[in-house]
Amino acid sequence: MRKLLPLLSTNPHGGGRSALTCRYRCGDACFHEVPNTSDNEYAGDVIAGALSRRSMMRAAAVVTVAATAGGAVVAQAAAGQEAVAATPRTAGRAAGARGLRFTPVAPNTDDKVTVPEGYAQSVVIRWGEPILRGAPAFDADKQTAKAQAGQFGYNNDFLSLLPLRGEHGRQVLVANHEYTDEVLMFKGYDPENPTREQVEIAWAAHGLSVVVVQEQHRDGRLTPVTRHPLNRRLTATSEFRLTGPAAGSALLRTSADPTGRTVLGTLNNCAGGTTPWGTTLHGEENFNQYFANGSSATDKRYGIGTGATERKWERFDKRFDAKQEPNESHRFGWVVELDPYDPDSTPRKRTALGRFKHEAAQPRLTADGRPVVYMGDDERFDYFYKFVSSKRMMKGSSRKAREHNLTLLDEGTLYVAKLTGDSPQDIDGTGKLPNDGEFDGSGHWIPLATGDVSHVPGMTAEEVYVFTRLAGDKVGATKMDRPEDVEPSPRTGRVYVALTNNSNRGKPGQPGADEANPRNLNKHGQILELAEHWDDPASDGFAWRLFLVAGDPDDPATYYAGYPKEKVSPISCPDNVAFDPYGNLWISTDGNQLGSHDGLFGVATHGERRGELKQFLTVPTGAETCGPIIQQRRVLVAVQHPGEVDGATAEKPASQWPDGPGRVVRPSVVAVYRKDGRDIGV
């Protein structure tokens, strides 16, 4: 047995993150009290229900959802049937499940994007590249807010690629821009005294970018089509519309917007989703860090601090001062829906999906065509949610269909999850498998609100939507280890939830381990697999099991779906997840605790190779792997916050990526493809 990989346990900021990351990305959330102080039951404290995970998993039918911008097809197979037959045939340079036949990248700390043998890479677009007509070329020493508003934003996270009909070889790339690293963006930056120009540049660097890209015929390269009429930038000062049951509520009104329906900006957009009707969803995550002088109990539940903010935006716009505008923060923490095909449309913040730290929002369809959206709240000991629409999607791309489909996320029921373990008596916090051989159990969805009807005693429907965390507290939802990205498999319908880590689990005064979160001081995280009862996304019951318990494979407290651990790559801190055309799950990491840079991994979810996990790439020094898209001929990743290392500045960068020595470090989108032009992993 090889020696366990070294842990980065001396880092007080959690995971492999630097203190710089904690400051600018989430406002030092790990150093604040855990916002959830409710006394909810934990999954391990409740005896399992009569209906076990096994019977439910076997009863779950296999659903295929094939979605395009113009419509969707839903097909249901017999119970227990595998969606893709196991094909262990060796092909090319390496054996593996189809789509994963590549030689794994070894863990490393190289200041570059490292890809498998036989693969090539190229930068698709960098921070600051002009995408709108009239925007200048990027100049790190001559940045302006006006220029940035026409250029690709900073710290790209979620990515979506949508088809562009009528333009051969072109697709529409949509990107989130989660946050800004001012100390890495501006030479001579003084964190205590930012200038108005620096603040306004940061406002313009947040938000969303829409840019048409052209694919190269001979390989997987993508290049931006500058000045295309669909190209668009949405920033912290763009207009957004609040829609759904809480729109217009007194809780959402401010002095600048007495109607409670129009918001300036979107902040801290993390992961997201792509809808079957051709729009994109964007989760507003750590919005709390932008608001100063919080004081109320609801402020505390959402992590809004009592003093000044890191970026000091409150000095330049009173809406970021909770003392002056107590409702402004209520207008953030939503899922934003964008129509990338209509550059004149106003994006909508969907209040029916609840307000919390949205990591992502990924829909699937019921058999009768109603969208169901799964969502995680990225906070230690917070919850996992879903929304079930009351309306059916209209097929086709007519104007009538598009207008109807843009109302789907405004009416329906919002739920929160409660999980129960099958073997609570076997959970001791070490990660040791229960005697039945799996971490598994059952669960049910607790309704919170439907339209203007609240299902939570003591709360109005408007309060449920605006203070969704409090609603989850009241109904006893299960406290999870930072539920982040959520993806339903387009082949099987099973839902995969990335639980990144929770080093507070089991500490004095904090919740201990349970079967869904089986390790105390959980540094590495896990992936939960969920099967809705009877494979109906609208069901109120489900079965679950842990598909992967991350960490060094030589550590007994790890689990790779039962696959031999000596044959897998080590993985730590799963964050974003996506599927390839063959049904494999791809996982990007954030804060690797095993001494290597973060990376992207593929893992088989079915057949005899289920649990076989292989590392596909690593990212440069200080960076995080975000927004993976796995197409047949290319893989896209967003390389976020390269060079984000303690002590680094714009003058003294910690990374030379992507353009080499003497050039500013720039978050970028990267495409990876085979040198021989063949499909990925076959």
Salt bridges, closest charged atoms under 4 A:
ASP28 OD1 - HIS13 ND1 3.97
GLU41 OE1 - LYS418 NZ 3.51
GLU129 OE2 - ARG126 NH1 3.35
ASP141 OD1 - LYS187 NZ 3.41
GLU167 OE1 - ARG170 NH1 2.96
GLU167 OE1 - HIS228 NE2 3.06
GLU178 OE2 - ARG25 NE 3.32
GLU182 OE2 - ARG311 NE 3.38
GLU200 OE2 - ARG196 NH1 3.13
GLU215 OE1 - ARG634 NH2 2.88
ASP219 OD2 - ARG221 NE 3.07
ASP257 OD2 - ARG331 NH1 2.85
GLU284 OE2 - LYS349 NZ 2.91
GLU310 OE2 - ARG23 NH2 2.83
ASP317 OD2 - ARG319 NE 3.05
GLU325 OE2 - LYS318 NZ 3.97
GLU328 OE2 - ARG319 NH1 3.36
GLU328 OE1 - ARG331 NE 3.29
GLU337 OE1 - ARG350 NH2 2.74
ASP339 OD1 - ARG402 NH2 2.78
ASP368 OD1 - ARG370 NE 3.16
ASP368 OD2 - ARG392 NE 3.97
ASP377 OD2 - ARG469 NE 2.82
ASP378 OD1 - ARG482 NE 2.79
GLU379 OE1 - LYS357 NZ 2.78
GLU379 OE1 - ARG469 NH2 3.12
ASP382 OD1 - ARG301 NH2 2.88
ASP382 OD2 - ARG469 NE 3.57
GLU403 OE2 - ARG399 NE 2.99
ASP410 OD2 - ARG350 NH1 2.96
GLU411 OE2 - LYS391 NZ 3.57
ASP422 OD2 - ARG54 NH1 3.81
ASP436 OD2 - ARG54 NH2 3.39
GLU438 OE1 - ARG53 NH2 2.64
ASP440 OD2 - ARG53 NE 3.06
ASP440 OD2 - ARG54 NH1 3.19
ASP473 OD2 - ARG301 NE 2.82
ASP481 OD1 - ARG505 NH2 2.76
GLU484 OE2 - ARG482 NH2 2.73
ASP514 OD2 - ARG505 NH1 3.72
GLU529 OE1 - ARG545 NE 2.57
GLU529 OE1 - ARG610 NH2 2.94
GLU532 OE2 - LYS386 NZ 3.04
ASP535 OD1 - ARG364 NH2 3.76
ASP552 OD1 - ARG2 NH2 3.31
ASP554 OD2 - ARG2 NE 3.56
ASP575 OD2 - ARG25 NH2 3.78
ASP590 OD2 - ARG17 NH2 2.79
ASP590 OD2 - ARG25 NH1 2.43
GLU612 OE2 - ARG609 NH1 3.08
GLU624 OE1 - ARG25 NH1 2.71
GLU624 OE1 - HIS641 NE2 3.02
GLU644 OE1 - HIS641 ND1 3.10
ASP659 OD1 - ARG126 NE 2.94
ASP659 OD2 - ARG666 NH1 3.83
ASP676 OD2 - ARG674 NH2 2.93
